[in-house]
Each structure stands twice: as structure tokens, then as C-alpha cells.
């Protein structure tokens, strides 16, 4: 049975941290709007507005909001794991935790992947995969999945890192931040090959660790945290090898995003401090019934909207080209004049995709209870396959399915079909790993 957003909002416990729900929606919404704005489509292909107008790259210091999503994830994971552990009476809960956290994430993600895989295969069998916009779509539409792969890793590492946090507090965060700084020293000062990829773990897990600190009320001076992070990022960009943009730029030698750098971690600190400063006034605002119902409704479809927003944007451009309309040169006055219309059209089409696929984001009812042997190892293997498959697909794209196009994932080549197979197999293992006892989690 589907529960309405109004009913869910009315049933919200008084002690729920509503601000976290707002941050989750706002961070994904900002990413979506940023992608729509940055796409500079012309007859020659798809470019990046920030590369065409470098002065706009400073905007990424406010709009590169993904650290806030991972920070919120840390908070929610801490509450969820502790809630489940309290109800388990000393029994292992790792597999049940993974299953409960991943169900709502993987179902809409795998649906998106399978729908696009069928579309990509159909287009390529018809010999139409080489067009400018079509080829770009097949290459780009899976790129945002990198964030889901990283998020899966955060879920997988929550239990050990939460124990580390409970034992050492801020020192656990400092250890991860120090490891990220050491990686950059080895990378830039000594030229150690491949070491930079370790920061996919150290940087994002450090941001995730800040969510644990928030869950325990240990971020007591958010203004100091924001100032330190902003000053650190500014100094690193001004004096070091780090670029101004906090998102990746085409053709740049160093990216703050892929792999993440110490500058991006400082950027994350400033964002976390900034949003914490707004927590008290936002909490009062979220007590208004209409506002809270809107946040609840948006939370129920946020992942579906994120998955399909690039599809909507590409469909808008495809429709313009199909109608024979000339696309103005990106960053010109005519191009800027069309921005509101294109964004409104992409938003409307995204709403259509949400209406079509939202039911796959709704929590699924748990099956009948069953004992599952070796649940922990099976769940660990499942989530590992999931995150490798999703990360691999974000790198390969869906172009060249028939030619066996591959990309390098942790020193090994991977193709799109192999990545899809890993993700599906991993999701199946996670689903089958935990006892099917239904437990309501907080966060």
C-alpha cells in the first residue's frame, strides 16, 4: 500500500531531524539544476559552460554541493545502524543494515540502467549510435552514477567507521583528512603513480565522518569549521596545483573531483559548516505543515529525479534539433535568453519521468522471515559488486556496446555489459543476504 506524502508528513515524530531531509533534497536539486545549466549543447556536440566561461568557475564554490549529500548520508547511516543494533539483541546486523539502506537506492538505479541499456542496444543495432547528440547521450547519461557508487561504499564502511568514531571522535575524522593530505603530497610532490585514487575513499569518507559527528551533536562551532574550510581551500587553490573549479573540467591536467583532492575536502568542510549555521532557523521553518509536506514529497522522488534529469535535458535538445531549430552558440546572449525555457522544459519532462517511475523508489515490503547462512560475507560481496558495477558503468557509458568498448576500473578493463552484470548480481546478493524481518530504521 502506498502512503501519501501528507500522511507521512503528519505522522512525523517530534524528534525527527527535519533539516537533514531538507538538505538531502536541496543538495540533489542543486546538482540537477547545475547540470542543466552547465550543458552547452551546439551543433558540434556537448560542451561545458564553465570551460567556455572560466570566470563562472567560482560559482562551483557554492554549487558543488555533493559533499553535503554525503555528510547527510553519514548522519542517516549512524542513526539507522544504531537503531537496528539496539533491536537486534546482540545478533549481527551488517547484512540487514546493507539491505535496508540499499533497497530504495538500487531499485530505481537498476531500472534506469536497464531501460537505458535497452535503448542503447536498440539504437546501435539500428546503426544510429554515431550521431553527435546520440553518441554524447550514450556517453554522458551514466556519468552521474559515480556518486551512487561512492555512496554504496559509504554504506559498506559505515559499521567499522562508526565504531572508530565512537572510540576516537574528531580524531577519526582527522586521521582520514590527514591520509587525504598525505596522498596529495605523494601525488604532487613525489609523483607516486596511481596513489591519487586512494582519495576517492579518504576524502569522501572524511566528509561522511562529519555526519557521524553531527549525529552525536559534536559540531559545536560550525562558523569556525566553515571559515577554516574556506580559508584552506582558498590557500590551496592560490598556492598549490589545485584548479579553481570544484567540479571537473574537460581537458584539465588536475581535477579537484576525479580523483578528489585536499582542496575538495576543505570545500566540503566549508559547506558543512555553512549548512550547520542555518540549521536552527531552518528547523523552525520546517515546522510549518505545508513546507514539511513539500519536503517529504520531494524526498520520496528525489533519487528518481536525479537519475532521469540528464535524460530529460538531452530529450529537450533532441526535440529542438528534430524541429529544425538552430541552437545558438553557447554563452552568447541568445543562448542565455533560452536558458529559462530549456530548464523549465527539462523540469517538466523530469516530472513526467518521476510520475512514470516513482513507484520503483518506494520502499518495498519485506518478504517472509527466513534464516540466511553466511549473511555478512554474502552482503559484503554483494555491495562490492554493486559499487564496482555502478562505478564501472559511470566510466564506460553505454556507447560501443556492440564493439566491446571498455574503461579502466582500478587497473582492470571493464565493459558496460560486465558492469551491468556486476551491479545486478550484487543487488541480488544483498537482497538475499539478510533475514527478511522488517525493521523500521530512522534517518
C-alpha positions in Angstrom: 0.0 0.0 0.0 1.3 3.5 -1.0 1.3 6.1 1.8 0.7 9.6 0.7 3.2 12.4 1.4 0.6 14.2 3.5 0.1 11.1 5.7 3.8 10.6 6.1 4.3 14.3 7.0 1.5 14.2 9.5 3.0 11.1 11.2 6.5 12.6 11.5 7.8 12.1 15.1 8.6 15.2 17.0 12.2 14.2 17.5 13.0 13.7 13.8 15.7 16.0 12.4 13.7 17.5 9.5 16.7 19.7 8.4 18.5 16.6 7.2 15.6 15.8 4.9 15.7 19.3 3.5 19.5 19.1 2.9 19.1 15.8 1.1 16.5 17.3 -1.3 18.3 20.6 -1.7 21.7 19.0 -2.5 20.3 16.8 -5.2 18.2 19.6 -6.6 21.2 21.8 -6.8 23.1 19.2 -8.7 20.3 18.7 -11.1 20.0 22.5 -11.8 23.8 22.8 -12.1 23.9 20.0 -14.8 21.1 21.7 -16.7 22.8 25.0 -16.7 26.4 23.7 -17.4 25.4 21.7 -20.5 26.5 23.8 -23.5 24.9 22.0 -26.5 25.6 23.1 -30.0 25.6 21.5 -33.4 29.2 20.3 -32.7 28.3 18.4 -29.6 28.0 18.9 -25.8 30.4 21.2 -24.0 30.7 22.6 -20.6 29.7 26.2 -19.9 32.3 26.6 -17.1 35.1 25.7 -19.6 33.7 28.3 -22.1 33.4 31.0 -19.5 36.1 30.3 -16.9 35.1 33.3 -14.7 31.9 31.3 -13.8 34.0 28.5 -12.2 34.0 30.4 -8.9 30.3 29.6 -8.7 31.2 25.9 -8.0 32.3 27.0 -4.5 28.7 27.3 -3.7 27.0 25.0 -6.2 29.3 21.9 -5.9 27.0 20.7 -3.1 27.7 16.9 -3.3 29.7 17.0 0.0 26.5 18.0 1.8 24.7 14.9 0.4 27.5 12.6 1.7 27.5 14.5 5.0 23.8 13.9 5.4 24.4 10.3 4.5 26.8 9.9 7.4 24.2 11.3 9.8 21.4 9.0 8.5 23.6 5.9 8.4 24.7 6.4 12.0 21.1 6.7 13.2 20.0 3.7 11.1 22.8 1.4 12.2 22.4 2.2 15.9 18.6 1.8 15.7 19.0 -1.6 14.1 21.7 -2.7 16.5 19.5 -1.8 19.5 16.8 -4.1 18.2 19.0 -7.0 17.3 19.8 -8.2 20.8 23.5 -8.7 20.1 22.9 -10.5 16.8 25.0 -9.5 13.7 23.2 -6.7 11.8 25.6 -5.9 8.9 23.7 -7.7 6.2 20.3 -6.4 7.4 21.7 -2.9 7.5 23.0 -3.1 4.0 19.8 -4.5 2.7 17.6 -1.9 4.4 19.8 1.1 3.3 20.2 -0.1 -0.3 16.7 -1.2 -1.3 15.4 2.2 -2.0 18.6 3.2 -3.8 19.2 0.2 -6.0 15.7 -0.4 -7.4 15.4 2.9 -9.2 19.1 2.8 -10.2 18.9 -0.6 -11.8 15.7 0.2 -13.5 17.3 3.3 -15.0 20.4 1.3 -16.1 18.3 -1.5 -17.7 16.0 0.9 -19.6 18.9 2.9 -21.0 20.8 -0.3 -21.9 17.9 -1.5 -24.0 17.6 1.9 -25.6 21.4 2.0 -26.3 21.4 -1.5 -27.8 18.3 -0.7 -30.0 19.9 2.5 -31.3 23.2 0.8 -32.1 21.6 -2.2 -33.8 19.7 0.3 -35.9 23.1 1.9 -36.8 22.2 5.3 -35.3 24.6 5.3 -32.4 27.1 7.5 -34.0 25.1 10.8 -34.3 26.5 13.8 -32.4 23.8 14.1 -29.8 23.0 10.4 -29.6 26.6 9.5 -29.2 27.0 12.1 -26.5 23.9 10.9 -24.7 25.1 7.3 -24.6 28.4 8.5 -23.2 27.1 11.1 -20.7 23.9 9.7 -19.3 25.5 7.3 -16.9 28.3 9.6 -15.7 26.3 10.9 -12.6 26.2 7.3 -11.4 29.7 7.7 -9.9 28.1 9.4 -6.9 25.9 6.3 -6.3 28.9 4.1 -6.4 30.7 6.2 -3.8 27.6 6.3 -1.7 27.4 2.5 -1.8 31.0 2.4 -0.5 30.0 4.7 2.4 27.2 2.4 3.4 29.5 -0.6 3.3 32.1 1.1 5.5 29.6 2.6 8.0 29.8 -0.1 10.7 33.7 -0.1 11.2 34.0 3.7 10.7 31.1 4.3 13.2 33.0 2.2 15.8 36.1 4.2 15.0 34.1 7.4 15.5 32.6 6.2 18.8 36.1 5.5 20.1 38.0 8.5 18.8 35.5 11.2 17.8 37.2 14.1 15.9 40.5 12.2 15.8 38.9 9.6 13.4 37.9 12.4 11.0 41.4 13.9 11.4 43.0 10.6 10.5 41.1 10.4 7.3 41.8 14.0 6.5 45.5 13.5 7.2 45.5 10.5 4.9 43.9 12.6 2.1 46.6 15.3 2.6 49.4 12.6 2.5 48.0 11.2 -0.7 48.2 14.7 -2.3 51.8 15.1 -1.1 52.8 11.8 -2.6 50.9 12.7 -5.8 52.1 16.2 -6.4 55.5 16.4 -4.6 56.8 12.9 -5.3 54.9 11.9 -8.4 53.9 8.5 -6.9 51.7 6.8 -9.7 48.1 5.9 -9.0 48.2 7.0 -5.4 45.7 9.7 -6.1 42.9 7.2 -6.5 43.1 6.4 -2.7 41.4 9.8 -2.2 38.2 8.5 -3.6 38.0 6.8 -0.3 39.8 9.2 2.1 38.2 12.4 1.0 34.6 11.2 0.7 34.8 9.0 3.9 36.1 12.0 5.8 33.1 14.1 4.7 30.8 11.1 5.6 32.5 11.0 9.1 31.3 14.6 9.7 27.8 13.2 9.5 28.6 10.9 12.4 29.8 13.9 14.4 26.6 15.7 13.7 24.6 12.7 14.8 26.3 13.0 18.2 26.0 16.8 18.4 29.7 17.3 18.2 29.8 20.0 15.6 29.5 22.8 18.1 31.4 25.6 16.2 30.1 25.5 12.6 31.3 29.0 11.9 34.8 28.1 12.8 34.6 24.9 10.6 33.2 26.9 7.7 35.9 29.6 8.0 38.7 27.0 8.3 37.5 25.1 5.3 37.0 28.2 3.1 40.5 29.6 4.1 42.1 26.2 3.5 40.5 25.7 0.1 41.4 29.3 -1.0 45.1 28.9 0.1 45.4 25.5 -1.7 44.0 26.9 -4.9 46.1 30.1 -4.7 49.4 28.5 -3.7 49.1 24.9 -4.9 48.5 22.9 -8.0 44.7 22.8 -7.5 42.3 24.4 -10.0 39.7 27.0 -9.1 36.7 24.8 -10.2 35.3 22.3 -7.7 33.9 20.2 -10.5 35.8 18.5 -13.3 36.7 20.5 -16.4 37.3 18.9 -19.8 41.0 18.7 -20.7 42.4 19.9 -17.4 45.5 18.2 -16.0 44.3 18.3 -12.4 40.8 17.9 -11.3 39.5 18.6 -7.8 36.8 16.0 -8.3 38.2 12.9 -10.1 40.1 11.9 -8.1 39.1 14.1 -5.2 41.8 16.4 -3.7 42.5 18.0 -0.3 41.1 21.2 -1.8 37.7 19.5 -2.3 37.8 18.2 1.3 38.4 21.8 2.5 35.5 22.8 0.3 33.4 20.1 2.0 34.3 21.5 5.4 33.2 25.0 4.5 29.9 23.7 3.1 29.2 21.6 6.2 29.9 24.5 8.5 27.7 26.8 6.4 24.7 24.5 6.3 25.1 23.9 10.1 24.9 27.6 10.7 21.5 27.6 9.0 20.2 24.6 11.0 18.3 26.5 13.7 16.3 28.9 11.5 15.6 26.2 9.0 14.3 23.9 11.7 11.7 26.5 12.7 10.7 27.0 9.1 10.3 23.2 8.6 7.7 23.1 11.4 5.2 24.7 9.0 2.9 21.9 7.8 2.9 22.9 4.1 6.7 23.3 4.0 7.3 20.0 5.6 4.8 18.2 3.3 6.6 19.6 0.3 10.0 18.3 1.7 8.5 14.9 2.4 7.0 14.6 -1.1 10.3 15.7 -2.7 12.3 13.2 -0.7 10.1 10.4 -2.0 11.1 11.1 -5.6 14.5 12.8 -5.3 16.6 9.8 -6.5 14.3 9.1 -9.4 14.5 12.8 -10.5 18.3 12.7 -10.2 18.6 9.6 -12.3 16.4 10.9 -15.1 17.3 14.6 -15.2 20.0 14.3 -17.8 17.7 12.1 -20.0 15.2 14.9 -19.8 17.7 17.6 -20.7 19.0 15.6 -23.7 15.5 15.0 -24.8 14.8 18.7 -24.8 17.8 19.4 -27.0 16.9 16.4 -29.2 13.4 17.8 -29.7 14.8 21.3 -30.7 17.1 19.7 -33.3 14.3 17.4 -34.6 12.1 20.5 -35.1 14.9 22.1 -37.2 15.6 24.8 -34.7 19.1 26.3 -34.7 20.9 26.1 -31.4 22.6 29.4 -30.5 26.3 29.3 -29.7 26.8 28.6 -26.0 27.4 31.5 -23.7 26.1 34.1 -26.2 23.2 36.5 -25.4 20.8 34.3 -27.5 21.9 31.2 -25.6 21.4 32.8 -22.2 18.0 34.1 -23.3 16.9 30.5 -23.9 18.2 29.1 -20.6 14.9 29.6 -18.6 12.9 28.0 -21.3 15.2 25.0 -21.6 15.3 24.5 -17.8 11.6 24.7 -17.5 11.1 22.2 -20.3 13.7 19.8 -18.7 12.0 20.2 -15.4 8.6 19.4 -16.9 10.0 16.3 -18.6 11.7 15.2 -15.5 8.4 15.4 -13.7 7.0 13.1 -16.3 9.7 10.6 -15.7 9.1 10.9 -12.0 5.4 10.2 -12.4 6.3 7.1 -14.6 9.0 5.6 -12.4 8.4 6.9 -8.9 6.9 3.6 -7.7 10.3 2.0 -8.0 11.7 4.3 -5.4 9.0 3.5 -2.8 10.2 1.1 -0.1 9.4 -2.5 -1.0 7.6 -4.7 1.5 9.8 -7.3 3.2 9.2 -10.9 2.3 8.5 -13.6 4.9 11.2 -14.2 7.6 14.0 -16.6 6.6 17.3 -17.6 8.1 20.2 -16.9 5.8 23.6 -18.6 6.4 26.8 -16.6 5.8 24.7 -13.4 5.6 27.6 -11.0 6.4 30.1 -12.2 3.8 27.4 -12.5 1.1 26.2 -9.0 1.8 29.8 -7.7 1.7 30.4 -9.4 -1.7 27.1 -8.1 -3.0 27.7 -4.5 -2.2 31.3 -4.7 -3.5 29.9 -6.0 -6.8 27.3 -3.3 -6.8 29.7 -0.4 -6.3 32.2 -1.7 -8.8 29.5 -2.3 -11.4 27.9 1.2 -10.9 31.3 2.9 -10.9 32.4 1.0 -14.0 29.2 1.9 -15.8 29.7 5.6 -15.0 33.1 5.4 -16.7 32.2 3.3 -19.7 28.9 4.8 -20.7 26.6 2.9 -23.0 28.2 3.7 -26.3 30.0 1.0 -28.1 28.1 -1.9 -26.6 28.4 -3.9 -29.7 32.1 -3.1 -30.1 33.1 -4.1 -26.6 34.1 -0.6 -25.6 35.9 -0.7 -22.2 37.3 1.6 -19.5 39.8 1.0 -16.8 38.5 0.5 -13.3 41.1 0.1 -10.6 43.7 -1.1 -13.1 41.3 -3.6 -14.8 39.3 -3.1 -18.1 35.6 -3.3 -17.7 32.8 -3.2 -20.4 29.3 -1.8 -19.9 27.7 -5.3 -20.1 30.1 -6.6 -17.4 29.4 -3.6 -15.2 25.7 -4.1 -15.5 26.1 -7.7 -14.7 28.1 -6.9 -11.6 25.6 -4.4 -10.4 22.6 -6.7 -10.9 24.4 -9.7 -9.3 25.5 -7.6 -6.4 22.0 -6.3 -5.8 20.6 -9.9 -5.8 23.2 -11.0 -3.3 22.5 -8.1 -1.0 18.7 -8.8 -1.2 19.2 -12.4 -0.4 21.8 -11.9 2.3 19.7 -10.6 5.3 16.9 -12.2 7.2 13.7 -10.8 5.9 12.5 -9.5 9.2 11.2 -6.0 8.6 12.8 -3.3 10.8 11.9 0.3 10.6 15.0 2.5 10.5 15.4 6.1 11.4 17.0 8.6 9.0 
